[in-house]
Amino acid sequence: MLTDSHETMRDRAFVTRLLGELEAGRRFALATILATHGSMPRGASARMALIEDGSWLGTVGGGQIELMAQERCRRVLAGEEPDSLEWMTHAKTDMACGGDALVGISCWDAGREGLLRRLADVLGSEGTAWLLERWPVGDVTSGPVVGTPEVMLAGDSCPADGAADDFGSLLGEDVAWDEAGHRFAEPVGADPVCYVFGGGHVGRALTPVLASVGFRVVILDDRAGVAVPKDFPHAEKVIHADLRRIADYVDIHSRDYAVVTTHGHAWDIDVLEQLAPIRPAYVGCIGSRRKAGLARKTLAERGVSKEWLDSVHLPIGDDILAVTPPEIAISIAAEMIRARAELRPVRPHQASHAAC
C-alpha cells in the first residue's frame, strides 16, 4: 500500500532538498522501499538518502532493516558496491518478528538533476505524473540483483517519449511493483490541501501538527488581524477572506480536506453549506454535540443532504477528552490521519516473497 507522502518522491520539501544537494555538487545514495511483505513501519515508496557530506535525509522505517540499508548506502556512495536491489528481511537480523522490505539502492549524481527539477515542478502544480523505475531483472530472492535502475518521469506535462510504454498497466492511484519485470511506478503530484477555516487558537495550534505529518495547510480567516502569514510559518498560504464567498479565494477539490473552526457558529454553517456541493474527502467542524445538532438541523433546512451531513465529522476530532487548543489540535490531527489512511487505495497482494 502507498505509504504517507512524507519523505517520499511525493514530498516536495524532500525532493527540493535532494535537488539542492545535486545543484551544490553533492551526490547521494538513495534507498527506496519498492515492496513489502508482513508488518513494516513504512510501506512502498518510502525513501532515505545518504548525502555526500555524511548527512541523512528520510527513513525507511528504522530498526535493523534501516541499519542494513544505511550500510549499503555507505558502500554504494563510496563506490565499494554497485547499485542493487535486495530483499532485506527480519530473518537476516536478530529480530524475532517483523516484515521484509524489497529495497533498491542507487547513487544519484548531476545526471539526474533535470529529472528532480521536473519532479519538483510537478509537485508544485496541480498536475499528475508517475515516477517510473526499471530495475535489472534477476532472482532477487536468492540475493542482491546488481545494476543501475532507469528512472523516468511520465505524465501529461512530462511525456517519457515512449520509454515508459510498457508501464501502462502500472499507472494508477496506488504505487505498483511488477515482480516479474522489476518495474516500479509511483504516482506523484501535489498532495491534497487541508483548508483550515479559522486561524484562532485551535487553527494556530493545528497548523504545525498537520504540517509535521505531511498535510499541506492553507488558512482562511475573515479577520485581518488574524490572517497574518508570519503567525503561521507552517502554512503554505494565509488568506484574509470573506468566509461567505470562499470560492473567490480558493479552488477546493474533492480530494482535499477541510477543517471548520471559525470564530462563530453562523460562520461555521456558512462555510459548511459552501463545502457541501464540493464534497471534500474530509470535512470536520469544531463544536459541542448540542452545536452539532443545531448545525445539522439548520443545514438540512437549507437543502443540504442528510447523506453528506452524516459524513461530516461534527464534532471534529478523536474523543480523547481534549480541552486545550493543543490537545484539540492533536485530536483533530489523529482523526485526519485515520481518514487519510482509509482513503488510500489498498493493493492486498502487492508483493510476495519466496521465503515467507
Secondary structure, 3 states (H helix, E strand, C coil): CECCCCCCCCCHHHHHHHHHHHHCCCCEEEEEEEEEECCCCCCECCEEEEECCCCEEECCCCHHHHHHHHHHHHHHHCCCCCCEEEEECHHHCCCCCCCEEEEEEEEECHHHHHHHHHHHHHHCCCCEEEEEEECCCCCHHHCCEECCCEEEEEECCECCCCCCHHHHHHCCCCCEEECCCCEEEEEEECCCEEEEECCCHHHHHHHHHHHHCCCEEEEEECCCCCCCHHHCCCCCEEEECCCCCHHHCCCCCCCCEEEECCCCHHHHHHHHHHHCCCCCCEEEECCCHHHHHHHHHHHHHCCCCHHHHHHCECCCCCCCCCCCHHHHHHHHHHHHHHHHHHHCCCCCCCCCCCCC
